Amino acid sequence: MPTLPVLNNQYSRIPYQSSLAILVIIFIFFSNFITALLGLGFMNYLDEIFLLTFIFPFVFLRRVNHFGKFLMLVLFYLIGISYFKESSTLFKVVIQSFIHLKVFIFIFLLDRYTKLKTIEKIIKYLFFISLIGLLLNFALQTSFNNYFNLDSSVRSGLLRLNGFQLSSNNLGLTIVFFFSYFIYNFGKNVPKVIIGFLVSVLILIIIGSRTSIIGVITVFIFWLRSRTFRIKCILYLFIILMLPLFVFLISDSDLIGRSVNNIQMTAEADNSGYIRGIMIVNSFVLFNNYFPFGSGAATFGSVLSDGSQVYHQLGLSSTSFFVEMRGIYDTNWASILGEFGFIGALLFSFLIWKTYNFIRGEYTGSNKPAILSIIVILIISGITMPVFMNGYLAMLFAIFLIYFKKKEFYLS
């Protein structure tokens, strides 16, 4: 039995079992898979239960860092403004406000309660489980998707893989962060970096996750900017040589066509079947109608917004997406803009800036580009994914941000 690690914060008094932390976090990562495989519905609420432990340091401990205090202030604001606007029941408002801050609360909890060795073990377990799921999905093809009632859509003539994540987008971002882990651990070996980048891009093109392709390129660019002049010259030459092949792969797939089509449907959201476009356009309607505070928590584009009167006001309540609550919270920034308006958008933007400074800490060297690239991916992904609210994605961002916070790299 491993020894009980002491909390990182010198004022903390609650010991956490390393093996228990690993188990809980791995279960959060694969709760959807476990639920689908074993029918354990309660697993879907494990991340929310973990989320509520955020209040423990404030109740039982004397000292909380500035990041934690600011998070609590933001939480009180979201609850308070939503409650006074009578946007929904108090229970829904409180829970949804916690959910909106999920990624930031996970960052706070992991920083406070886990050590670097624990984080490294979680990353390794996540890698091997994800690799097995990816290979199994690739081998079984539609049989895998049909067993878990997943959409067997084909992109560029290839089945869109989901892995044990049961989501191609979640799997795609996982690959992005593994590439980030790889490039900062083995970055002195330029051939390995080139191979890792090519393999990552190729897998993401097969999966068809456009946001993740942008993400892996973002990681590569930020890493490249921090390298020596000699390495930059080699890699710039590599980019120039590989650019025609990359353009060919993209143009030969349907990635560009689908992207252009999605943009067109967003512009015509009132008459389209593109849910992200519908959410983005109507979030600006709410932004204007409820300026500057928004319509309140649990009213628009969030998990607990089922039956919201806001959907009736917007004429969306009878649309299949909103009847079935399908895909309506996939655009995180639209949810924030609609529910919390101008002030909410500013508040979350400031919170991201606070998170970056909290994670970066005193580091001014090799950790900075890794952290900054993940923050940029967080912002970009919020347009097409529920990165702040989804348990898997929130934990994914939190794990790798804390990893880069706790580990120093020495790369030339």
KOLVO-468542 format. One record per residue (C-alpha): residue in three letters; z, x negated, y negated. Coordinates in steps of 0.5 Angstrom, whole numbers, padded with zeros to 4 digits, always signed. Layout:
BEGIN
ALAZXY/...
end
This chain:
BEGIN
MET+0000+0000+0000/PRO-0002-0003-0007/THR+0003-0004-0012/LEU+0004+0000-0018/PRO+0000-0002-0024/VAL+0004-0002-0030/LEU+0001+0002-0036/ASN-0003-0002-0041/ASN+0000+0000-0047/GLN+0007-0004-0047/TYR+0011+0002-0049/SER+0008+0006-0043/ARG+0013+0008-0038/ILE+0010+0012-0033/PRO+0007+0008-0027/TYR+0000+0010-0024/GLN-0002+0008-0017/SER-0008+0004-0017/SER-0011+0007-0011/LEU-0009+0014-0013/ALA-0013+0013-0020/ILE-0019+0011-0016/LEU-0019+0017-0011/VAL-0018+0022-0017/ILE-0024+0019-0021/ILE-0029+0018-0015/PHE-0027+0026-0013/ILE-0029+0027-0020/PHE-0035+0024-0020/PHE-0037+0027-0014/SER-0034+0034-0014/ASN-0040+0038-0014/PHE-0043+0034-0008/ILE-0036+0036-0004/THR-0036+0043-0007/ALA-0043+0044-0004/LEU-0042+0040+0002/LEU-0035+0043+0004/GLY-0034+0049+0000/LEU-0028+0047-0004/GLY-0029+0051-0010/PHE-0023+0048-0013/MET-0026+0041-0014/ASN-0030+0043-0020/TYR-0024+0044-0024/LEU-0021+0037-0022/ASP-0024+0034-0029/GLU-0020+0039-0033/ILE-0014+0038-0029/PHE-0014+0031-0031/LEU-0016+0032-0038/LEU-0010+0036-0039/THR-0006+0030-0038/PHE-0008+0028-0045/ILE-0002+0031-0047/PHE+0003+0027-0043/PRO+0004+0021-0047/PHE+0005+0025-0053/VAL+0011+0029-0049/PHE+0014+0024-0045/LEU+0012+0017-0049/ARG+0014+0015-0056/ARG+0008+0011-0058/VAL+0001+0013-0058/ASN-0005+0008-0061/HIS-0008+0011-0067/PHE-0014+0013-0063/GLY-0010+0018-0059/LYS-0007+0020-0065/PHE-0014+0022-0068/LEU-0016+0025-0062/MET-0010+0030-0062/LEU-0011+0031-0070/VAL-0019+0033-0068/LEU-0016+0037-0062/PHE-0011+0041-0067/TYR-0017+0042-0072/LEU-0022+0045-0067/ILE-0017+0050-0064/GLY-0014+0052-0071/ILE-0021+0053-0074/SER-0023+0057-0068/TYR-0017+0061-0067/PHE-0017+0063-0075/LYS-0024+0065-0074/GLU-0022+0069-0068/SER-0028+0067-0064/SER-0025+0068-0057/THR-0019+0069-0054/LEU-0013+0063-0055/PHE-0014+0061-0048/LYS-0021+0060-0048/VAL-0021+0057-0055/VAL-0016+0052-0053/ILE-0019+0050-0046/GLN-0026+0049-0049/SER-0023+0045-0055/PHE-0021+0040-0049/ILE-0027+0040-0046/HIS-0031+0039-0052/LEU-0027+0032-0053/LYS-0027+0031-0045/VAL-0031+0024-0046/PHE-0026+0022-0051/ILE-0020+0024-0048/PHE-0022+0020-0041/ILE-0023+0014-0045/PHE-0016+0014-0048/LEU-0013+0016-0041/LEU-0017+0010-0037/ASP-0015+0005-0043/ARG-0008+0007-0042/TYR-0007+0008-0035/THR-0012+0003-0031/LYS-0013-0004-0031/LEU-0020-0008-0030/LYS-0019-0009-0023/THR-0018-0002-0022/ILE-0024+0000-0026/GLU-0029-0005-0022/LYS-0027-0002-0016/ILE-0029+0005-0018/ILE-0036+0002-0021/LYS-0037-0001-0014/TYR-0035+0005-0010/LEU-0039+0009-0015/PHE-0045+0004-0014/PHE-0045+0004-0006/ILE-0044+0012-0006/SER-0050+0013-0011/LEU-0054+0008-0007/ILE-0053+0012+0000/GLY-0054+0019-0004/LEU-0061+0016-0007/LEU-0063+0013+0000/LEU-0061+0019+0004/ASN-0065+0024-0001/PHE-0071+0019-0001/ALA-0071+0019+0006/LEU-0070+0027+0008/GLN-0074+0029+0002/THR-0074+0037+0001/SER-0069+0038+0007/PHE-0064+0034+0003/ASN-0065+0039-0004/ASN-0066+0045+0001/TYR-0059+0044+0004/PHE-0056+0043-0003/ASN-0060+0049-0006/LEU-0063+0044-0011/ASP-0070+0045-0014/SER-0075+0041-0010/SER-0079+0040-0017/VAL-0085+0035-0016/ARG-0086+0030-0022/SER-0092+0026-0022/GLY-0093+0027-0015/LEU-0086+0025-0012/LEU-0080+0029-0011/ARG-0075+0029-0016/LEU-0069+0026-0013/ASN-0062+0028-0014/GLY-0058+0024-0010/PHE-0050+0026-0008/GLN-0050+0027-0016/LEU-0054+0033-0014/SER-0057+0032-0021/SER-0063+0028-0023/ASN-0061+0027-0030/ASN-0054+0025-0028/LEU-0057+0020-0023/GLY-0061+0017-0028/LEU-0056+0015-0033/THR-0052+0012-0027/ILE-0058+0008-0026/VAL-0058+0006-0033/PHE-0050+0004-0033/PHE-0051+0000-0027/PHE-0057-0004-0030/SER-0052-0005-0036/TYR-0047-0008-0031/PHE-0052-0012-0028/ILE-0055-0015-0034/TYR-0048-0017-0037/ASN-0046-0020-0031/PHE-0052-0024-0029/GLY-0055-0025-0035/LYS-0056-0032-0035/ASN-0061-0031-0029/VAL-0067-0029-0033/PRO-0072-0028-0027/LYS-0066-0023-0024/VAL-0066-0019-0031/ILE-0073-0018-0031/ILE-0073-0016-0023/GLY-0067-0011-0025/PHE-0071-0008-0031/LEU-0077-0007-0027/VAL-0073-0004-0021/SER-0069+0001-0026/VAL-0075+0003-0030/LEU-0079+0004-0023/ILE-0074+0008-0020/LEU-0073+0012-0027/ILE-0080+0014-0027/ILE-0080+0017-0020/ILE-0074+0021-0022/GLY-0077+0023-0028/SER-0071+0023-0032/ARG-0074+0021-0039/THR-0067+0020-0043/SER-0065+0015-0038/ILE-0072+0011-0039/ILE-0070+0011-0046/GLY-0063+0009-0044/VAL-0065+0003-0040/ILE-0070+0000-0045/THR-0064+0001-0050/VAL-0059-0003-0046/PHE-0065-0008-0045/ILE-0066-0009-0053/PHE-0059-0009-0055/TRP-0058-0015-0049/LEU-0064-0018-0051/ARG-0062-0019-0059/SER-0056-0022-0057/ARG-0059-0028-0053/THR-0061-0035-0055/PHE-0068-0036-0058/ARG-0071-0040-0052/ILE-0069-0034-0047/LYS-0072-0029-0053/CYS-0078-0032-0053/ILE-0079-0032-0045/LEU-0077-0025-0045/TYR-0081-0023-0051/LEU-0087-0026-0047/PHE-0085-0022-0041/ILE-0085-0015-0045/ILE-0092-0017-0048/LEU-0095-0018-0041/MET-0092-0012-0038/LEU-0093-0007-0043/PRO-0100-0005-0041/LEU-0097-0004-0034/PHE-0091+0000-0037/VAL-0096+0004-0041/PHE-0101+0006-0035/LEU-0095+0008-0031/ILE-0092+0013-0036/SER-0099+0015-0038/ASP-0101+0016-0030/SER-0094+0020-0030/ASP-0093+0027-0033/LEU-0087+0024-0037/ILE-0091+0024-0044/GLY-0095+0031-0043/ARG-0088+0034-0041/SER-0085+0031-0047/VAL-0090+0034-0052/ASN-0090+0041-0049/ASN-0082+0041-0050/ILE-0083+0039-0057/GLN-0088+0045-0058/MET-0084+0050-0054/THR-0078+0048-0059/ALA-0082+0049-0065/GLU-0084+0056-0062/ALA-0077+0057-0059/ASP-0077+0065-0060/ASN-0082+0066-0056/SER-0081+0060-0051/GLY-0078+0059-0044/TYR-0075+0052-0046/ILE-0068+0053-0046/ARG-0066+0047-0050/GLY-0071+0049-0055/ILE-0068+0056-0056/MET-0061+0052-0057/ILE-0063+0047-0062/VAL-0066+0052-0066/ASN-0061+0057-0066/SER-0055+0052-0067/PHE-0059+0051-0074/VAL-0058+0059-0075/LEU-0051+0059-0074/PHE-0050+0052-0078/ASN-0053+0056-0084/ASN-0050+0063-0082/TYR-0043+0060-0081/PHE-0043+0054-0086/PRO-0039+0050-0086/PHE-0034+0051-0080/GLY-0039+0054-0075/SER-0038+0060-0070/GLY-0032+0057-0067/ALA-0030+0055-0060/ALA-0033+0058-0054/THR-0038+0062-0057/PHE-0045+0058-0057/GLY-0047+0053-0052/SER-0041+0052-0048/VAL-0038+0053-0041/LEU-0033+0059-0044/SER-0038+0062-0048/ASP-0040+0067-0043/GLY-0040+0074-0046/SER-0040+0071-0053/GLN-0041+0076-0059/VAL-0045+0071-0062/TYR-0051+0071-0057/HIS-0051+0079-0059/GLN-0052+0077-0066/LEU-0058+0072-0065/GLY-0061+0077-0060/LEU-0060+0073-0054/SER-0055+0076-0050/SER-0061+0080-0045/THR-0065+0073-0044/SER-0064+0071-0037/PHE-0061+0064-0039/PHE-0055+0067-0042/VAL-0054+0073-0037/GLU-0054+0067-0032/MET-0051+0062-0036/ARG-0056+0057-0034/GLY-0058+0051-0038/ILE-0055+0054-0044/TYR-0050+0048-0045/ASP-0055+0042-0043/THR-0056+0041-0051/ASN-0049+0038-0053/TRP-0051+0037-0060/ALA-0053+0044-0061/SER-0047+0046-0058/ILE-0043+0042-0063/LEU-0047+0044-0069/GLY-0047+0052-0067/GLU-0039+0052-0066/PHE-0036+0047-0071/GLY-0042+0047-0076/PHE-0043+0042-0081/ILE-0036+0040-0081/GLY-0036+0039-0074/ALA-0042+0035-0074/LEU-0039+0030-0079/LEU-0032+0030-0075/PHE-0036+0028-0068/SER-0040+0023-0071/PHE-0034+0020-0074/LEU-0030+0020-0068/ILE-0036+0017-0064/TRP-0035+0011-0070/LYS-0028+0011-0068/THR-0029+0010-0061/TYR-0034+0005-0062/ASN-0029+0001-0066/PHE-0023+0002-0061/ILE-0027+0000-0055/ARG-0030-0006-0059/GLY-0023-0008-0061/GLU-0022-0015-0063/TYR-0029-0018-0060/THR-0034-0020-0064/GLY-0039-0024-0059/SER-0042-0022-0052/ASN-0039-0015-0051/LYS-0041-0012-0057/PRO-0048-0011-0056/ALA-0046-0008-0049/ILE-0041-0003-0052/LEU-0046-0001-0058/SER-0052+0000-0053/ILE-0048+0005-0049/ILE-0045+0009-0056/VAL-0053+0009-0058/ILE-0054+0012-0051/LEU-0048+0017-0052/ILE-0051+0020-0058/ILE-0058+0020-0056/SER-0056+0023-0049/GLY-0053+0029-0053/ILE-0059+0032-0055/THR-0061+0033-0048/MET-0055+0033-0044/PRO-0048+0036-0044/VAL-0045+0028-0044/PHE-0039+0030-0048/MET-0037+0036-0044/ASN-0040+0035-0037/GLY-0034+0032-0032/TYR-0039+0027-0029/LEU-0042+0024-0035/ALA-0036+0024-0039/MET-0033+0020-0034/LEU-0039+0015-0033/PHE-0039+0014-0040/ALA-0031+0013-0040/ILE-0031+0008-0034/PHE-0037+0003-0037/LEU-0034+0003-0044/ILE-0027+0001-0042/TYR-0030-0004-0037/PHE-0034-0007-0043/LYS-0027-0006-0047/LYS-0023-0010-0042/LYS-0028-0015-0039/GLU-0030-0021-0044/PHE-0037-0024-0042/TYR-0039-0031-0043/LEU-0047-0031-0044/SER-0051-0036-0047/
end
